[in-house]
């Protein structure tokens, strides 16, 4: 793999270029607390010269050790986000008719 800044050869395991010091991956990380001291760590890796963007989800135990991890592409990450979105309460038939008719407030 080549450095995203200087273009020199860099081993994929390196997070920073040994020649110019530039970070080779850009990512955001968020922790979500679970039960019994466990947690989920979600990392969003942004596109670099050699890699496509991806999301990595890992399960951490109460000792701060990763127990399992899986990477998913952007399309699967979007599907996961949709699944996790809070469900809306079902709307009544009257509400759907009012919306279709362009009526914003209930008729009194």
C-alpha positions in Angstrom: 0.0 0.0 0.0 1.2 3.5 -0.6 1.1 6.5 1.7 -2.0 8.7 1.2 0.2 11.8 1.4 3.8 11.1 0.2 3.1 8.0 -1.9 5.9 5.9 -0.5 5.4 2.2 0.4 3.7 1.6 3.7 2.8 -1.7 5.3 -1.0 -2.0 5.7 -0.6 -2.6 9.4 0.9 0.9 9.9 -1.6 3.6 11.0 0.9 6.3 10.2 3.4 6.7 7.4 7.0 6.0 8.8 8.3 8.5 6.2 6.1 11.6 6.6 4.0 10.8 9.7 0.6 11.2 7.9 -2.3 9.2 9.3 -3.2 6.4 6.8 -6.8 5.9 7.9 -9.4 8.4 8.8 -12.1 7.2 11.2 -14.7 8.2 13.7 -15.3 5.9 16.8 -18.2 5.7 19.2 -18.8 3.5 22.1 -22.3 2.2 23.2 -22.6 0.8 26.6 -24.4 -2.6 27.0 -25.3 -4.8 29.9 -22.9 -6.3 32.4 -20.0 -4.1 31.5 -20.0 -5.0 27.9 -19.9 -2.4 25.0 -20.2 -2.0 21.3 -17.5 0.0 19.5 -18.5 1.3 16.1 -15.8 2.7 13.9 -16.5 4.4 10.6 -13.5 4.3 8.3 -13.4 6.9 5.5 -12.1 6.2 2.0 -8.3 6.2 1.5 -6.4 5.7 -1.7 -6.4 1.9 -1.3 -9.5 1.2 0.7 -13.2 1.7 0.4 -15.2 3.2 3.2 -16.5 0.7 5.8 -18.1 0.4 9.2 -16.6 -1.9 11.8 -18.6 -3.1 14.8 -16.8 -4.8 17.7 -18.0 -6.3 20.9 -15.9 -5.5 24.0 -16.0 -7.3 27.3 -15.9 -5.8 30.8 -12.0 -6.0 30.8 -11.8 -3.7 27.7 -10.9 -6.5 25.3 -12.5 -6.9 21.9 -14.2 -10.3 21.7 -15.6 -10.2 18.2 -15.7 -7.8 15.2 -17.3 -7.5 11.8 -16.9 -5.0 9.0 -19.8 -4.0 6.8 -19.9 -1.8 3.7 -21.7 1.5 3.4 -24.8 0.0 2.0 -25.2 -2.5 4.9 -24.4 0.3 7.3 -27.3 2.4 5.9 -29.5 -0.7 6.2 -28.5 -1.1 9.8 -29.1 2.6 10.6 -32.6 2.2 9.1 -33.3 -0.9 11.3 -32.1 0.9 14.4 -34.2 4.0 13.8 -37.1 4.3 16.3 -40.3 2.8 15.0 -43.2 5.3 14.5 -46.5 4.5 15.9 -48.9 3.3 13.2 -51.1 6.1 11.9 -54.8 5.9 11.8 -56.7 5.7 8.5 -58.1 9.2 9.2 -54.6 10.6 9.7 -53.4 9.1 6.4 -56.5 10.5 4.6 -55.9 14.0 6.1 -52.3 13.9 4.9 -53.3 12.8 1.4 -55.8 15.7 1.3 -53.2 18.2 2.5 -55.1 18.9 5.7 -52.6 19.6 8.5 -54.9 20.1 11.5 -57.8 17.9 12.6 -61.2 19.2 11.5 -63.4 20.4 14.5 
